[in-house]
């Protein structure tokens, strides 16, 4: 059985470091250069997933549902003649 290693061996790591110092890939990076461009791409990661418009709508609806359930529960425990109760669940 061969031993599973993690990462690069020291020789390969040294060679790669030398290659990176020689080619300097960080000097050839692309991306926004102006403040205006940087502001435009600042929230790129938030345009999907939990920050999407659909998820915002879902969270809004879930909050409304939670508030409704709380109101129903509090109305169940409130006396029937309580005029401040938002929901009247009294059986007359």
C-alpha positions as CSV (number, residue, x, y, z in Angstrom):
1,X,0.0,0.0,0.0
2,X,1.2,3.4,-0.8
3,X,1.0,6.3,1.6
4,X,-1.4,9.1,0.6
5,X,0.4,12.4,0.9
6,X,-1.1,15.8,1.1
7,X,0.4,18.7,-0.8
8,X,3.5,18.9,-2.9
9,X,6.9,17.4,-2.0
10,X,9.5,20.0,-1.1
11,X,11.3,19.8,-4.4
12,X,8.2,20.4,-6.4
13,X,7.1,23.2,-4.1
14,X,10.6,24.9,-4.6
15,X,10.4,24.6,-8.3
16,X,6.9,26.0,-8.5
17,X,7.9,28.9,-6.2
18,X,10.8,29.7,-8.6
19,X,8.5,29.5,-11.6
20,X,6.1,31.9,-10.0
21,X,8.8,34.4,-9.1
22,X,10.0,34.2,-12.7
23,X,6.7,34.6,-14.5
24,X,5.0,36.9,-11.9
25,X,1.4,35.9,-12.8
26,X,0.0,38.4,-10.3
27,X,1.2,41.3,-12.6
28,X,-1.0,40.0,-15.5
29,X,-4.3,39.7,-13.6
30,X,-7.4,41.2,-15.0
31,X,-10.2,43.0,-13.2
32,X,-11.5,46.4,-12.4
33,X,-8.9,49.2,-12.4
34,X,-11.0,52.2,-11.6
35,X,-13.0,53.0,-8.5
36,X,-16.1,53.0,-10.6
37,X,-15.4,49.5,-11.9
38,X,-14.5,48.2,-8.4
39,X,-17.8,49.5,-7.1
40,X,-19.7,47.7,-9.9
41,X,-18.2,44.3,-9.2
42,X,-18.1,44.6,-5.5
43,X,-21.3,42.6,-5.0
44,X,-20.9,40.0,-7.7
45,X,-20.9,37.1,-5.2
46,X,-24.2,38.3,-3.8
47,X,-26.2,38.0,-7.1
48,X,-27.1,34.4,-6.5
49,X,-27.8,32.0,-3.7
50,X,-29.1,33.5,-0.4
51,X,-28.9,37.1,-1.7
52,X,-31.0,36.5,-4.9
53,X,-34.4,38.2,-5.3
54,X,-36.1,34.9,-5.1
55,X,-34.5,34.1,-1.7
56,X,-35.4,37.6,-0.5
57,X,-39.0,36.9,-1.4
58,X,-39.0,33.5,0.3
59,X,-37.5,35.1,3.5
60,X,-40.1,37.8,3.4
61,X,-42.9,35.3,3.1
62,X,-41.5,33.1,5.8
63,X,-41.3,36.1,8.2
64,X,-45.0,36.9,7.4
65,X,-45.9,33.2,8.0
66,X,-44.0,33.2,11.3
67,X,-45.7,36.4,12.4
68,X,-49.1,35.0,11.5
69,X,-48.5,31.8,13.5
70,X,-47.4,33.8,16.5
71,X,-50.6,35.9,16.2
72,X,-52.8,32.7,16.0
73,X,-51.0,31.2,19.0
74,X,-51.4,34.3,21.1
75,X,-55.1,34.6,20.0
76,X,-55.7,31.0,21.2
77,X,-54.5,31.9,24.6
78,X,-56.3,35.3,24.8
79,X,-59.8,35.6,26.3
80,X,-62.6,35.7,23.7
81,X,-63.7,39.2,24.8
82,X,-60.2,40.7,24.2
83,X,-60.7,43.4,21.6
84,X,-56.9,43.8,21.1
85,X,-56.6,40.3,19.7
86,X,-55.7,40.4,16.0
87,X,-57.5,37.2,15.3
88,X,-60.8,36.2,16.7
89,X,-60.9,32.4,17.2
90,X,-63.7,32.3,19.7
91,X,-66.6,29.9,18.9
92,X,-69.9,31.6,19.5
